[in-house]
Amino acid sequence: WTAEAIPDLSGKTVIITGANGGIGWEAALQFARKHAHTILACRAIDRGRAATQRILASTPGASVEAMQLDLASLVSIRAFADKFCQRGQALDLLCNNAGVTGIPYQSTADGFEMQFGTNHLGHFALTGLLLAPLLAADGARVVTVSSASHWLSGPIRFDDINWKRERYRKWIAYAQSKRANLLFAFELQRRAELNGAKLMSVGTHPGLTATNLLLSAARLNGSATQESLMRLTNRLFAQSAAMGALTTLYAATAPEIRGGDFVGPQWLMWGYPYRARCSAAVRDQSAAVRLWELSEHLTGVGYCLLAK
Protein backbone atom coordinates (compact mmCIF):
# COMPACT_ATOMS: atom_id res chain seq x y z
CA TRP A 1 0.00 0.00 0.00
CA THR A 2 1.34 3.45 -0.95
CA ALA A 3 0.04 7.01 -0.84
CA GLU A 4 -1.14 6.62 -4.43
CA ALA A 5 -4.00 4.50 -3.07
CA ILE A 6 -5.43 7.37 -0.98
CA PRO A 7 -8.89 8.21 -2.32
CA ASP A 8 -9.90 11.72 -3.32
CA LEU A 9 -10.47 13.79 -0.16
CA SER A 10 -12.25 16.75 -1.72
CA GLY A 11 -14.59 18.37 0.78
CA LYS A 12 -12.82 16.76 3.76
CA THR A 13 -11.17 18.68 6.60
CA VAL A 14 -8.08 17.27 8.30
CA ILE A 15 -6.21 18.42 11.40
CA ILE A 16 -2.77 16.94 12.04
CA THR A 17 -0.69 17.88 15.06
CA GLY A 18 3.06 18.33 14.87
CA ALA A 19 2.93 18.73 11.11
CA ASN A 20 5.81 21.15 10.57
CA GLY A 21 8.27 18.28 10.00
CA GLY A 22 8.87 14.54 10.03
CA ILE A 23 6.05 12.09 9.44
CA GLY A 24 3.48 14.78 10.30
CA TRP A 25 4.56 16.96 7.41
CA GLU A 26 4.77 14.01 5.03
CA ALA A 27 1.23 12.96 5.95
CA ALA A 28 -0.05 16.54 5.62
CA LEU A 29 1.52 16.76 2.17
CA GLN A 30 -0.38 13.69 0.99
CA PHE A 31 -3.69 14.85 2.48
CA ALA A 32 -3.26 18.17 0.67
CA ARG A 33 -2.35 16.43 -2.60
CA LYS A 34 -5.60 14.50 -2.34
CA HIS A 35 -7.54 17.77 -2.01
CA ALA A 36 -8.39 17.76 1.70
CA HIS A 37 -8.42 21.08 3.52
CA THR A 38 -5.39 20.37 5.68
CA ILE A 39 -4.69 22.18 8.95
CA LEU A 40 -1.16 21.94 10.32
CA ALA A 41 -1.45 22.32 14.10
CA CYS A 42 2.00 23.37 15.25
CA ARG A 43 3.54 24.69 18.46
CA ALA A 44 5.75 27.19 16.60
CA ILE A 45 3.45 29.02 14.21
CA ASP A 46 6.34 30.37 12.13
CA ARG A 47 7.50 26.81 11.45
CA GLY A 48 3.94 25.81 10.68
CA ARG A 49 3.60 28.58 8.12
CA ALA A 50 6.92 27.63 6.55
CA ALA A 51 5.67 24.03 6.34
CA THR A 52 2.51 25.15 4.55
CA GLN A 53 4.65 27.05 2.04
CA ARG A 54 6.64 23.89 1.33
CA ILE A 55 3.40 22.03 0.67
CA LEU A 56 2.16 24.80 -1.62
CA ALA A 57 5.46 24.76 -3.50
CA SER A 58 4.97 21.03 -4.10
CA THR A 59 1.22 21.20 -4.69
CA PRO A 60 0.19 24.63 -6.00
CA GLY A 61 -3.39 25.48 -5.16
CA ALA A 62 -3.59 23.10 -2.21
CA SER A 63 -6.00 24.05 0.59
CA VAL A 64 -3.67 24.21 3.56
CA GLU A 65 -3.19 26.41 6.61
CA ALA A 66 -1.23 26.53 9.85
CA MET A 67 -2.77 27.07 13.29
CA GLN A 68 -0.91 27.51 16.57
CA LEU A 69 -1.25 24.65 19.06
CA ASP A 70 0.95 23.85 22.05
CA LEU A 71 -0.04 20.44 23.39
CA ALA A 72 1.89 21.16 26.58
CA SER A 73 -0.60 23.90 27.51
CA LEU A 74 -4.29 23.36 28.21
CA VAL A 75 -4.88 27.07 27.60
CA SER A 76 -3.41 26.73 24.10
CA ILE A 77 -5.40 23.55 23.41
CA ARG A 78 -8.67 25.21 24.42
CA ALA A 79 -7.87 28.29 22.32
CA PHE A 80 -7.15 26.14 19.27
CA ALA A 81 -10.32 24.07 19.70
CA ASP A 82 -12.46 27.16 20.30
CA LYS A 83 -11.10 28.82 17.17
CA PHE A 84 -11.81 25.77 15.03
CA CYS A 85 -15.25 25.09 16.53
CA GLN A 86 -16.30 28.70 15.88
CA ARG A 87 -16.09 27.92 12.16
CA GLY A 88 -19.10 25.63 12.52
CA GLN A 89 -17.68 23.01 10.18
CA ALA A 90 -17.37 19.25 10.53
CA LEU A 91 -13.97 17.64 11.15
CA ASP A 92 -13.45 14.50 9.08
CA LEU A 93 -10.03 13.47 10.35
CA LEU A 94 -7.94 14.23 13.42
CA CYS A 95 -4.38 12.89 13.42
CA ASN A 96 -2.89 12.93 16.92
CA ASN A 97 0.68 12.84 15.67
CA ALA A 98 2.84 15.30 17.66
CA GLY A 99 5.07 14.12 20.46
CA VAL A 100 8.29 14.40 22.41
CA THR A 101 10.71 11.54 22.90
CA GLY A 102 13.26 10.59 25.55
CA ILE A 103 13.81 14.07 26.98
CA PRO A 104 15.16 15.07 30.42
CA TYR A 105 12.56 15.77 33.08
CA GLN A 106 10.42 18.78 32.26
CA SER A 107 6.93 19.88 33.20
CA THR A 108 4.15 21.19 30.99
CA ALA A 109 2.55 24.56 31.62
CA ASP A 110 0.01 22.73 33.80
CA GLY A 111 2.58 20.81 35.84
CA PHE A 112 2.41 17.42 34.13
CA GLU A 113 5.50 15.39 33.26
CA MET A 114 6.25 16.57 29.73
CA GLN A 115 6.12 13.31 27.78
CA PHE A 116 2.89 12.05 29.35
CA GLY A 117 1.44 15.56 29.36
CA THR A 118 2.19 16.24 25.69
CA ASN A 119 1.89 12.83 24.08
CA HIS A 120 -1.21 11.64 25.91
CA LEU A 121 -2.96 14.32 27.97
CA GLY A 122 -2.61 17.00 25.30
CA HIS A 123 -4.16 14.79 22.64
CA PHE A 124 -6.83 13.52 25.04
CA ALA A 125 -7.90 17.10 25.74
CA LEU A 126 -7.71 18.12 22.08
CA THR A 127 -9.84 15.20 20.90
CA GLY A 128 -12.44 15.83 23.59
CA LEU A 129 -12.69 19.50 22.74
CA LEU A 130 -13.09 18.67 19.04
CA LEU A 131 -15.60 15.90 19.63
CA ALA A 132 -18.62 17.89 18.42
CA PRO A 133 -17.18 18.67 14.96
CA LEU A 134 -15.89 15.09 14.73
CA LEU A 135 -19.34 13.69 15.43
CA ALA A 136 -20.84 16.15 12.94
CA ALA A 137 -18.85 14.51 10.13
CA ASP A 138 -20.11 11.48 8.28
CA GLY A 139 -17.76 8.79 9.57
CA ALA A 140 -14.87 10.80 11.04
CA ARG A 141 -11.61 9.10 12.00
CA VAL A 142 -9.24 9.79 14.88
CA VAL A 143 -5.76 8.39 14.27
CA THR A 144 -3.44 8.35 17.29
CA VAL A 145 0.26 7.76 16.67
CA SER A 146 1.92 5.52 19.24
CA SER A 147 5.22 3.64 19.10
CA ALA A 148 6.55 0.10 19.15
CA SER A 149 7.94 1.07 22.57
CA HIS A 150 4.46 0.54 24.01
CA TRP A 151 5.51 -3.13 24.19
CA LEU A 152 8.26 -2.14 26.64
CA SER A 153 6.16 -0.06 29.00
CA GLY A 154 5.20 -1.35 32.40
CA PRO A 155 1.76 -0.60 33.84
CA ILE A 156 0.65 3.04 33.85
CA ARG A 157 1.97 4.76 36.99
CA PHE A 158 -1.44 5.88 38.18
CA ASP A 159 -0.20 6.70 41.68
CA ASP A 160 2.81 8.72 40.49
CA ILE A 161 1.94 9.92 37.00
CA ASN A 162 4.31 12.91 37.23
CA TRP A 163 7.32 11.01 38.62
CA LYS A 164 7.49 12.80 41.96
CA ARG A 165 8.27 9.77 44.11
CA GLU A 166 10.91 7.92 42.10
CA ARG A 167 13.96 8.81 40.04
CA TYR A 168 12.82 9.85 36.58
CA ARG A 169 13.55 7.39 33.78
CA LYS A 170 12.97 9.16 30.50
CA TRP A 171 12.60 6.11 28.25
CA ILE A 172 10.20 4.38 30.62
CA ALA A 173 8.21 7.62 30.78
CA TYR A 174 8.16 7.77 26.98
CA ALA A 175 7.01 4.15 26.66
CA GLN A 176 4.28 4.80 29.23
CA SER A 177 3.00 7.77 27.24
CA LYS A 178 2.87 5.59 24.12
CA ARG A 179 0.97 2.87 25.98
CA ALA A 180 -1.44 5.59 27.11
CA ASN A 181 -1.94 6.64 23.47
CA LEU A 182 -3.25 3.20 22.57
CA LEU A 183 -5.32 2.71 25.71
CA PHE A 184 -6.99 6.01 24.81
CA ALA A 185 -7.44 5.16 21.12
CA PHE A 186 -9.13 1.84 21.83
CA GLU A 187 -11.29 3.18 24.66
CA LEU A 188 -12.44 6.00 22.40
CA GLN A 189 -13.53 3.38 19.87
CA ARG A 190 -15.37 1.38 22.54
CA ARG A 191 -17.28 4.45 23.71
CA ALA A 192 -18.12 5.49 20.17
CA GLU A 193 -19.58 2.04 19.49
CA LEU A 194 -21.59 2.05 22.72
CA ASN A 195 -23.14 5.36 21.72
CA GLY A 196 -23.75 4.45 18.08
CA ALA A 197 -21.47 7.27 16.97
CA LYS A 198 -20.12 7.37 13.43
CA LEU A 199 -16.58 7.79 14.69
CA MET A 200 -13.64 5.48 14.06
CA SER A 201 -10.58 5.49 16.34
CA VAL A 202 -7.38 3.79 15.16
CA GLY A 203 -3.89 3.42 16.66
CA THR A 204 -0.66 3.41 14.66
CA HIS A 205 3.10 3.36 14.96
CA PRO A 206 5.57 4.44 12.26
CA GLY A 207 8.45 2.09 12.96
CA LEU A 208 12.05 3.27 12.99
CA THR A 209 11.91 6.49 11.00
CA ALA A 210 14.51 9.13 10.21
CA THR A 211 13.13 12.28 11.86
CA ASN A 212 14.48 14.96 14.17
CA LEU A 213 12.75 13.60 17.28
CA LEU A 214 15.68 11.55 18.59
CA LEU A 215 18.18 14.19 17.52
CA SER A 216 16.26 16.82 19.47
CA ALA A 217 16.20 14.56 22.52
CA ALA A 218 19.98 14.08 22.28
CA ARG A 219 20.50 17.85 22.15
CA LEU A 220 18.28 18.37 25.19
CA ASN A 221 20.27 15.70 26.99
CA GLY A 222 23.44 17.63 26.15
CA SER A 223 25.10 14.56 24.67
CA ALA A 224 27.16 15.02 21.51
CA THR A 225 27.88 11.27 21.51
CA GLN A 226 24.18 10.43 21.65
CA GLU A 227 23.45 12.93 18.89
CA SER A 228 26.12 11.38 16.66
CA LEU A 229 24.72 7.92 17.37
CA MET A 230 21.22 9.06 16.46
CA ARG A 231 22.46 10.56 13.20
CA LEU A 232 24.20 7.30 12.35
CA THR A 233 21.07 5.30 13.22
CA ASN A 234 18.94 7.52 11.01
CA ARG A 235 21.35 7.18 8.11
CA LEU A 236 21.99 3.45 8.31
CA PHE A 237 18.89 1.83 9.77
CA ALA A 238 15.86 4.11 9.70
CA GLN A 239 13.34 4.33 6.88
CA SER A 240 12.44 7.71 5.43
CA ALA A 241 9.88 10.01 7.00
CA ALA A 242 7.72 9.56 3.90
CA MET A 243 7.77 5.80 4.43
CA GLY A 244 7.06 6.19 8.15
CA ALA A 245 4.04 8.37 7.37
CA LEU A 246 2.37 5.57 5.42
CA THR A 247 1.01 3.92 8.57
CA THR A 248 -0.79 7.16 9.48
CA LEU A 249 -2.08 7.61 5.95
CA TYR A 250 -3.28 4.02 5.71
CA ALA A 251 -5.07 4.24 9.06
CA ALA A 252 -6.62 7.56 8.06
CA THR A 253 -7.89 6.70 4.58
CA ALA A 254 -7.94 2.99 3.69
CA PRO A 255 -11.52 1.68 3.32
CA GLU A 256 -10.66 -1.68 4.88
CA ILE A 257 -9.63 -0.11 8.21
CA ARG A 258 -12.01 -0.71 11.11
CA GLY A 259 -12.32 1.09 14.42
CA GLY A 260 -9.95 -0.32 17.03
CA ASP A 261 -7.40 -1.46 14.45
CA PHE A 262 -3.68 -1.04 15.06
CA VAL A 263 -1.50 -0.22 12.04
CA GLY A 264 2.26 -0.68 11.87
CA PRO A 265 5.03 -1.42 9.37
CA GLN A 266 4.97 -4.90 7.86
CA TRP A 267 8.30 -5.94 9.39
CA LEU A 268 7.77 -4.38 12.84
CA MET A 269 10.07 -1.37 12.37
CA TRP A 270 10.25 -1.14 8.58
CA GLY A 271 8.06 -1.64 5.58
CA TYR A 272 4.68 -0.91 4.11
CA PRO A 273 1.69 -0.53 6.45
CA TYR A 274 -0.61 -3.33 7.50
CA ARG A 275 -2.97 -4.13 10.35
CA ALA A 276 -0.55 -5.26 13.03
CA ARG A 277 -0.65 -6.88 16.45
CA CYS A 278 -0.26 -4.74 19.55
CA SER A 279 0.49 -5.59 23.16
CA ALA A 280 -2.38 -7.24 25.03
CA ALA A 281 -1.86 -4.66 27.79
CA VAL A 282 -3.22 -1.85 25.62
CA ARG A 283 -6.48 -3.81 25.17
CA ASP A 284 -7.00 -3.91 28.97
CA GLN A 285 -10.38 -2.24 29.41
CA SER A 286 -10.03 -1.71 33.16
CA ALA A 287 -6.72 0.12 32.67
CA ALA A 288 -8.24 2.14 29.81
CA VAL A 289 -11.20 3.25 31.90
CA ARG A 290 -8.94 4.20 34.80
CA LEU A 291 -6.70 6.19 32.48
CA TRP A 292 -9.71 7.86 30.86
CA GLU A 293 -11.11 8.96 34.23
CA LEU A 294 -7.72 10.22 35.38
CA SER A 295 -7.26 12.12 32.11
CA GLU A 296 -10.66 13.79 32.46
CA HIS A 297 -9.76 14.80 36.00
CA LEU A 298 -6.32 16.16 35.13
CA THR A 299 -7.34 18.05 31.99
CA GLY A 300 -10.83 19.13 32.99
CA VAL A 301 -12.08 17.90 29.61
CA GLY A 302 -15.10 15.63 29.71
CA TYR A 303 -16.48 13.56 26.85
CA CYS A 304 -20.13 14.26 27.67
CA LEU A 305 -21.18 13.36 24.11
CA LEU A 306 -19.87 9.82 24.66
CA ALA A 307 -21.20 8.14 27.77
CA LYS A 308 -19.38 5.18 29.34
Salt bridges, closest charged atoms under 4 A:
ASP8 OD1 - HIS35 ND1 2.68
GLU65 OE2 - HIS37 NE2 2.73
GLU65 OE2 - ARG87 NH1 2.77
ASP138 OD1 - LYS198 NZ 3.81
ASP159 OD1 - ARG290 NH2 3.60
ASP160 OD2 - ARG157 NH2 2.63
GLU166 OE1 - ARG157 NH1 3.45
GLU166 OE1 - ARG169 NH2 3.81
GLU187 OE2 - ARG190 NH2 2.68
GLU187 OE2 - ARG191 NE 2.69
GLU227 OE2 - ARG219 NE 3.25
GLU227 OE2 - ARG231 NH2 3.08
ASP261 OD2 - ARG275 NH1 3.49
GLU293 OE2 - LYS308 NZ 3.24
